[in-house]
Amino acid sequence: MLIGEIMSAIAANQVKSGVSVLTHRQRFLDACRCRAVDRPPVWLMRQAGRALPEYRKLKSKHPFLTLVRTPELAAEVTLQPIQRFDFDAAILFSDILVVAEGLGQGYKFRDGGGIDMAFALRTTDDIKQLNVSALPERLDYIPRALKLVRASLDDKTALIGFAGSPWTLANFMLEGGSADEFTQAKKLFYSEPEIFSMLMKKLTVAATRLLQMQILAGVDAVQVFDSLGGLLSGNAFEAASARWIKQIVSALKGTVPVIVFSKDVHGHWQTLVDTGANVLGIDWTVRLADVRARLPEHVGVQGNLDPSLLLMKPEVVAAETNRILAEMRGARGHIFNLGHGVPPDARLENITALVETVKSFK
């Protein structure tokens, strides 16, 4: 489907009786700033891609990395879930490992699942050879895709950019890809802190530059995915992950709201607040209202439906969505989302039930 056809369908979905108080974009941005909204905005991590039949059809013609690196195709995939579900926000179809690619360490997907880096970082020289200055040119396809999406969305729907956290990126880059157990980053952190710091400084600059490129291309907000933050013990989380995220947020200087999603990191709410994030993404293993009660009023929360519920029945999804909404009633700064990404075998009727439940919530 062409971008123009997609956006015609989006426009048709957005025609409603009466006048809406807020556009999707304004509702999302107001929630990011903990302002009053008519209902929580809704979008889903990994909403673009593997669960959608239109994506699978496109992927049957083009490998994943071709979709990511071709602006017109990346834009089309980004817009597909907006056409189907009319979310309040779109998120660029991409991958956190583009940062590694931009530094000179390519990646690919294994036939049986998982990721292979072109090589593993094994020596100090490997780290020194990572080239931050080459990143803007190597990743030029990302702002080009975002500009296409931004032009199509106009001012009606928010657009989110993202990057992986330095800690999460370091794990994949040091292991050489996916691993049953990630150990190399921890080993470097504890045994060779100076070399660990050298790597993290490069990754922090690289992630910051990527986010700045996305902001200049027109995104309304950015998210930092600290997907492996939960690997760290309590006393190591701030030094190995949060401090570097804080540097990224600080370098962005409040140009757009920043969402920080650190999976499986519980009991470190103040450390996450101290990163300067506007919104904290919360996984599904904690009660969202309890986290909300522990955070300052100016910091929002995003989440946190259990993704596995999208494999169940629509009535179960609706009931659990309503439960979270009811528990969060009256709380400012709530963006409805999953506690992690959409599963590849999620049922479309379940996503529809989720979105309709949020949109009808009063």
N, C-alpha and C positions, 0 to 999 in steps of 0.2 A: 504493500500500500504506500502511495506517495505521501509526502509530508502534507501537501495541500489537502488531500482527501482525509487524512487523519484529523487535521485541524477543523475541517468542515463538520466532521462528526462531533468533535469537542464542542464546537459552537452550538450544535443542535442540542447536545446534552445540557448546555448551560442556560438554555432558554427556559425560564420559569415564570409562573404567573406572579404579578406584583414586582416590586423592586427589592433586590437583596440589599441588606444593610452593608454587608462586607463582600468584597470579591474573595476568591480563594486565596489570592496572594496577600491581601491585606489581613485576612484572618490569621494566616500563618505567621506573618511578620509581627502582628500584634501579640500573638501568643508567645513568640520568641522573646518579646520585650515585657512579658507578664502584664499586658494590658487586658482590659475586659474584652471578651469576644462573645458572639451569639452562641457558639458551640465550639468544642475543641476541633482544631484542624486535624486532618488525617492524611497520612501517607505511610508507606510501608518500605522498610529496608528490603532491597532486592525485589522491589515491585516490577522493575523492568527486567525482562529476560525469561528465565527457564520455565516458569509456570504457565506462560501464555502460549497458546497454540500458534498465534501469529508470529511470535518470536521463533518457535521451533521450525516453522515453515521457512523463515528467513535463514535460520542457522543451517538448514539442510542444504542451502546454496553457498553459504559463506562460513569459514571457520571463525571461532570466537574472536581471535585476535584481529582478524580482518574487520569484523563488526566494530570492535573497539577503535581501530586505527583509521577507519574510513568515516570522515565527518558526517556524510549524508546518511550512512547506515546507522551510526551511533545515535544520530538525532532521531531517526525513525524509531529505533528501539526505545529510546527515552520517552517518546511520545505515545507509544502503544498503550501503556497502562492508563495514561490520562484519557485517551479515547474510550477505553473500555470501562473504567471505573470513576472517572472524573475526580481524581484526588485533588486535595488542596495544593499539593506540591509535586513537582517532578524532580527526579534526581538523575544526574547524568549516568548513562550506561557506560561503565568503565571498570577499572580494577585497581585495587590499592597498589599493586605491584608495578604500575606505570612509573612510579617514582624510581624504583630500581632500574627499570628500562632507561629512564631519562639520565641516570647516572652511568650507564654503560653496562649494566648487568641484566641481560635479557631474560625472558621467562617464557614458558609454554605450558600447556596443560597435558597431563599424561592421558593416554587412552583409557586407562582404568580409573581415572579420577585423581585429583591432586595436582600439584604444581611442581615443575622442574625449573630451577634457575639454570641459566646458561653455564654457570660455574658457581661454586661456593666460595665465599670469602674465607680464606684460610690463613693469610699472612697480613702483616702490616702493609706490605706493598700493595696487596689487593685492595685494601681500604684507601690507600693514598691515590690509587689510580681511578677511583670513582670521581667522575668529572661533573661537578655541580654546574659549571658554566655552560655545559652543552645541553642541559636539561630543557631550556625554553625551545630550542630548535628541534630537539628530538621529540618533544611532546607538543609540537605545534598543532597537531590534529585535535587536541582537546579544546582549546579556545575556539577553533573553527567549528567544531560540533556544537559547542554551547551557544555560539552566536546564531546558528540556525535554529536551535531550540528556543532561544530567547525571542527571536523574531516571530516564531510561530505562536508561542504562548502569549505574546503581547503583555499586557498588564493584568491578565485575568488569573493566572496560575503562577505560584511561586516556583523558583528554580533553585535547586540545591547542588553545590559542588562538594567535593570531598577529597580527602587524602588519608592514607594510613598513618598511624602514629609511628614515630621513630622506633619505639620498642617493638611493635608488631612487625614492622618492616625488617628490623635487624634480625629477628628470629628466622624469617624465611631466607634472608640473604646469607646468613651464616650457616644455616643447615643445608643450603643448596636446593630448597624447595619445601614441600610439605613433609611432615615427620610425625610418626606415632607419638614421640615425645620430643619436645623442643628443649634442648640442653645447651647448645653452643652459646647462645646469648647470655644465659646465666653464668656459664663458665667464664666467659670473657668479662662480665660485670664483676664477678668476685675475684678472679685471679689476675686480671690485667686491666685495672680500672682506667689507666691512661689511654690504652688502645680503645677500650670501650667508649670512652669519652670522645675520642677522635672520630669514631664511626658515628656516634649519636649527634655530634655537632654537624657533620655533613648531612645526615638524614634530616635533621631539624631545618637546616637551610633549604634543602631540596623540597621538603614538604611545604614549607612556607612559600617558596617561589611558585610551586604548583598551585597553591590556593590563591595566591595573588594573581596569577594568570587567569584563574577562573573568575575571580572577582572583577577583573578588568573586562572579561568577556560577558559579564552581565548577570552572574548568579546573585540571588537574594540572600543566601546564607550558605555556610559551609559546615560540614561535619568531619570531625576527626575520628576515625575508626581505630580504637585501641582494643582490637578484638582479642588479643592475647595478654591483656593486662592482668587477668586473673591468674596467670602462671606465677606471678611474683608473690613472695611471702610478704606479710604485712609491713615489716620494717624496710623492705626493699622497693616497694611500689613508688614512693615519692622520688627516690634517687634514680631509679632505672627507667621510669616512664613519665610520671606526672610532671617532673621538672622540665622535661623537653617539650611536652604539650604546652606547658605554661609559656615557654619561650615563643612557640608558634602563635598562640593567642595574642600575646603581647605585641609581636611583630605585625599582626594584622590591624592593630590600632583601632579596633571597633568599627571598621569600615562596613562590616556586615555582621549579623549575629553568628555566633559560633556554637555548634552543638558538639559536645564531647561524649562519645559512647565508649565506655570502658567496661567490657564484658566480664562478669564474675568478680568484679571488684566491689566488695561489700565492707562496710565499716570504715571506708576511706572517703566519706562524703565531703568532709571539710577539705581534704587534700584536693579533691576534684573541684570543689568550689574555688579553691585558691588558684586553679589554673586560669581563672578569669572567664570561663565558659558562661555563655548566656543561658544555655540549656544543657542538662545532663540526660543522656540516654540511659535508661534503666532496663536491665534484663528481666526476665519473667520470674526469677526465683525469689523475689522479694515483693512485699505489698507496696504498691506505688504510693498510696496515701501515707504510709509510714515514712517513706523517704521524703515525700513532699513536706511533711511536718518537721523534718530535721534540717531543711534547707532554708537559706535566707529567702525572703519574699521576692527578691529581684532575680532569682535563679529559677528557670522553668524546668519541667521534667518532660521527658518523652518516653512513651511506652504504654503498656508493657505486656500485651497479650502473649501468651505462650504460643509460639509458632506452630507447635504440633496440633493445636486445635483446628488449624486449617485443613487437617486431614480427616476431621470428624464430620459431624452433621451441621448444617446451617443453624439449626435451633440451638445447638450447643455453643457455637461461635457467638450468636446473638446474645445468649444468656450471659456468657463470660464477658463480652464486650460491655453489656449493660451494667454488670457488676462493677467493673473498673470505672465506668463513667459515673455511676452513682456514688462510689466511694470518693471520687475526685470532684463531685459537684461543688461548685462555688470556688474551687481552687484556681487561681490564675496561673497562666504559664503551662498549661497541659496541652501537649501535642500527642494525639493518639497514634500509636504505632505498635509494632510487635516488639517482643523482647529480644529478637534477633531477626534474621532474614526470612523471607518467604521460602518455604520448602519447595523443592523442584516439583513435587507431586501434589502440591496444594490444589484443592478443588476450587474451581472458579466460583461456584455458587457460595462457597464459604467466604471468599473475599468480598463478594457482593453483599452478603449478609452483614459482614463487618462494617463495610462502608455505609450501607443504608442505616444500620443501627446508630452509628455515630452521627450521621446527618439528621436523623430524626430525633436525636436526644434533645430534651428541653430542660 
